[in-house]
Amino acid sequence: MKAAGLPEIQKGSEVTFHYQLTVDSKLVDSSPAGSPLTYVQGSGQMIPGLEEQMKGLKKGSKKKFSVPPEKGYGPVNPQAFQNVPLKSFRKAKGLKVGTIVSGKFSGSPIQARVIAIEDKNVTLDLNHPLAGKTLQFDVEVLKVAPPQWPGRHTVK
């Protein structure tokens, strides 16, 4: 559904919308009722495939679409699998395959999924949890504010 006379989403538009994200028919994320998501189109805040699909929509628009991995969180990167000594985990005895662990890498916080536990090593997957997945979005646009242009300058 598109409404006539309303601004369309374009680069620089401030967009407020509700969404549901599913992967393999399972709900992965959604905007809570009363708490829509707001972003600036073209700012890089959203994955490229979402921004591409949102372009041209207006307030009141509803749309369902798929985003392939290449335009979402990327393909699975085999170089993002890391072996870490088991002794570097404080609670190594409670560690299980599938557990999400937190830590720091080069001073930055990271999260990783345990994919294997061997004698003295743990294999971690540092890929984004949605890497390699086709994303299914169901969106409803609530508000589109036109791009804000810099103020006028007066020459004296």
Secondary structure, 3 states (H helix, E strand, C coil): CCCCCCCCCCCCCEEEEEEEEEECCEEEEECCCCCCEEEECCCCCCCHHHHHHHCCCCCCCEEEEEECHHHCCCCCCHHHEEEEEHHHCCCHHHCCCCCEEEEEECCEEEEEEEEEECCCEEEEECCCCCCCCCEEEEEEEEEEECCCCCCCCCCC
